[in-house]
Each structure stands twice: as C-alpha cells, then as structure tokens.
Amino acid sequence: MKSISNIFFITLYFTFLPLLNAQVLNENINHPVYNFLERLAVKKIIDINQSVKPYTKKEIANWLLEIKDKKEQLNNLEKKELSWFLVEYDLERGKTYNKLGQFQFKNENFKFRVLPIAGYGISAIGKNNGFSKWIGAHFEGWYNNISLMFEYLDSGEFGDNVDIKKNLTSHTGHFIKGAPNGIEYSDVKGKIGYDFGYGSLSLKKEYVNIGSGKFGQLILSSKAASFPHIELKLKPVNWLEIYYMHGWLNSGVLDSNNFYYSYSSKIQPRLERSFISKYIALNYVSIKPFNWLNFSLGNSFIYSGKLRPEMFIPIMYFKVMDHNTGRGDVNDGNGLIFFDFNINYFKNINFYSTLLIDVLEIRPLLKGEFYKQWMGFTIGTKLIDLGIENFDTFIEYTRLSPWIYENKYTTTNYQHLGYVLGHWIGNNSDLLSFQIQYKFIRALALKIKTEFLRKGGQADNYYAYEKRIGLPFLYGERRNDFRLNFSVNYNPLHNLFIKGEYDYSEISDELPDRTPEFLLGIKNSFNLSILYGLP
C-alpha cells in the first residue's frame, strides 16, 4: 500500500512539476525578439501563431530552446542572436546572468526581476525642433503558476513639433496633460495571471495586438492606450488556440444620471461628472489544419450601460446580439466579425491576410454596390533571406471602407479614449507599405520603409444610419502622404537601445485642422534617441 502511495505522489509530482515554473508574463510588443522568432517561423524552424501578440516570456524561452536544438539550421548571425536572447530570458530557463541596471532573484518557487525604464530623444521636423523624455520602472514575478506584473511610465514631449492629437500615426494616443511648451502623459500596465498548463486566466491592463499585419492590425492594435480586461487563453491541442477577452473602455460620453455636487456645504460647490460605461467582448479562434496554414476567425462586440452576462461566455457569436437584444434602442451594440489567414507553404515566404466585416448587405452586393459594404482588409507578404542572408522584405496593403469602426451611438464606436482600437489609419483610407531590413551584425539593424497613405473625409453618421447613403471609397476631403524612412537600431547591451531615424515626407490635406501645420508640405525629419528598457 505504501509503495502504491509513493508511486501516486511521484506521478503527481512529475505531472505538475512543469506548472511550478509556469508563468503568463508577456513580452513588450516592441522587443526585437519578435522579429527574430517570426523570421525563423517563416524559415520553418519553429511554428508560432503570429496573429496574436504579445507572446509570453515562457513561450519565448521554450521557442529559443527549440531553436537551440536546431542550431545547425541557423546562419552565423542567427546563432549569435540566439545566444543573446538565451541570456535575455535566463530567468525563464532557471538561470540568472548579471545585466546592466537589472536586478533578478530566484529560488525554488519564486522568481522576479526589476528594471528601470528611461529614455531621451531629440527631433527635428523641417524647421521645428523638440525633445521627448520618459522615466519609469518595471516589476514582474511569479510564484509557482501565479504571475504578477506592474509597470509605470511617465512621458513628456516638448517643443514646437509636438503632434498633440496623433491623428494618422501609429504612435499610441494617451490622455494628455498640458505642460509648458508641450504635453505630458502616463502609461500604467499591470497583470495578475494564473497558468493551468493548457491555458491561462488573467486580469490585466496591457496592450494586445490581434490580426496579421506588420504595419498595423485591423482587429486590435496599440493605437489606443491599454485598457483593463479579463483574458482567457486556451490551447487544448497543438492545432487549436482560443482567445477571449472582456474589457472596460472609456466612452468619453458624460452620464447625466451620475452628476452630483461635492463640497455642497461650501460657498462654491463643485459639480462632479462621470462617463457612461463602455465594454468590449472579443473572441478569436485559431485552427491549424495543415502545418503550412493557420486560419483564425472571431468576432467582437462593443456595448455600453450595464454589464451583460452573455458577454462573459467565451465562445459566443456576440454580433448577433445586435439582432435579438435591444434592437433599435440605446442597448444596441457595435459588432464586428473577422477572419485571418497565415500561409507559410514555401520556405522563407509568408503570405497573410485579415478580413474585417462590419456591415455586409447581400442585395446591394449582388447589384455591384460595393460602396454600401462596411469592410476592411490587409494583405501582405514577408520574404526572408531570399538571395542575401539576413536581408528581409515586407510588402503590405490595407484598405478600410467608409464608416467601418463607426456606430450610430458615440458610446459604442470602436474606440477607447477617442482613439480607434483597430488599424491606426481609420476608416475611408488605404495604406501601401514596403520595407526592407538588413542586419550587419547582431547588434545593428538597418530599415528602409516607404509608405503611401490616402485618407478621405468623415461625413456625419446621419448619412449612414438615417439617409442610408453609401458613399464611395475616399469620398470627401483628401489627405495624401508619401514617406521614405531610414532607421538604424543599435542594441549593444541588454535593455540598452540607441535609435537614429531620417524621414522624408510629402503630405497634403484638404481638411482644415486634421493635420498639424508643421507636418504639411515637403519635410525632412530627424530623430535620435537613447533608451534603457522599452516604453
């Protein structure tokens, strides 16, 4: 009996031993390890789902160990990169190496790391000059299979070249405060997560990117500031992944039912106001029927007012809630459905596409009235090491029809803090991007990118919902952009980055006040920054 008991506990120990080091701490989406891993995925050395980011640091460490076992398939530069990243993710592998400015600790069950985040940059756009600075700290740790993360960053942009609104740029939009000769804003991220082996459950405030796209994502991007959300990730088998979130957004719409006066007994009582509650529910299912194809589908739903219990069912067709709950009244929501394809049939060549559908009306479609469909798509390709080692090419085109992401109610548009949750170009626009990049040595990378952007007008939603007018693509006042960008990234030490950038741009805009005056016309721009840790 005692021997049976011993066998039982030994079996139990080895069954759950992997969970003791499990964690669901995510890597910053801007970290260079993403480029390294996705290059090797296109080269068919590893297999990853590239349409959902961020990756967890434990996943990254496991992929690095898998690559290490296939080291003979790497070129000399890739071997050096592998060694570098293995040190970067030492704690996830049960080791600790000294790194400048970073403190790490580990024992049998508990591990954590702390590092400062700081940076300073100078810039010039034509005759307009400015500078930016940021400072903060990052903490992450895990005990058994429970993970914790906290990050705070305080940033400022100053000078006469500050783009306050950040329209038509991929830079994240924040709630800003005015400052002498500039703006200031803060960014806070946090997470508590539980890993149960074949999936994880987290409460977090972090950035999430969903949808294939190197220069922007249609479904969820980092254009809007991060928001708190519940996240469930499941991978019961190798060919199936399920992602679900329910998040709390800022509507920016005042709720007059919740106005009240503070200091009511004082001479000057103050009116306190609040916003109408706004939420997002989203699911995304990825299926891998063949080793060269990853197919994903899902839907999202923006709603306001009271929390709705059906939105907490992970596998739910949320968009149908438009039809059977609150039809025609203020409880209507804003639903989107989406599909994503990632094809890696040929080694070193990757094709991808995302299709986003807001409104699809069959009768007008059969009549050829395509302008009445609210849709968007991205299509692109990655060419890795074709002809020249460590030389990569990216080509991508995105088109978004008029009205997509919009809704008749301001409380349910596809936005957070006034910034679109999807692709940064917004509706009634398209973007063609071409980029080549080359790594000279492990620490030094050069990128050359060309962009062509066209942006139409934005008529009042009255014409879409009341008049039912389908406006043609790129109707209204036009903005046209051409950009040629050269950038150099140098990463001599762990967590230390030096970035230099030159940008030639030609921008014209027929709509007043949409584009800052200092950006219009032909401009030569320069930027140089040094940073420790990634903002």
Secondary structure, DSSP 4 states (H G I P E B T S, - for coil): -HHHHHHHHHHHHHHHHHHHT---PBPPTT-THHHHHHHHHHTTSS---TTEEPPBHHHHHHHHHHHHHTGGGS-HHHHHHHHHHHHHTTGGGT----BTTBEEEE-SSEEEEEEEEEEEEEEEETTEEEEEEEEEEEEEEEETTEEEEEEEEEEEEEETT--SS-TTSSSPB---EEETTEEEEEEEEEEEEEE-SSEEEEEEEE--EESS-SS--SSB-SSBPPEEEEEEEEEEETTEEEEEEEEEEEEEEE-GGG-EEESTTSSS-EEE--EEEEEEEEEEEEEEEETTEEEEEEEEEEEESS--GGGG-SS--GGGHHHHSSTTSTT--EEEEEEEEEE--STTEEEEEEEEEEE--HHHHHTT-GGG-EEEEEEEEEEESSSSTTEEEEEEEEEE-TTTT--SSGGGSSEETTEESS-TT-SSEEEEEEEEEEEEETTEEEEEEEEEEEE-----THHHHTS---PPTT-SS-EEEEEEEEEEEEEEETTEEEEEEEEEEEEEESSTTTS-GGGSEEEEEEEEEEEES--
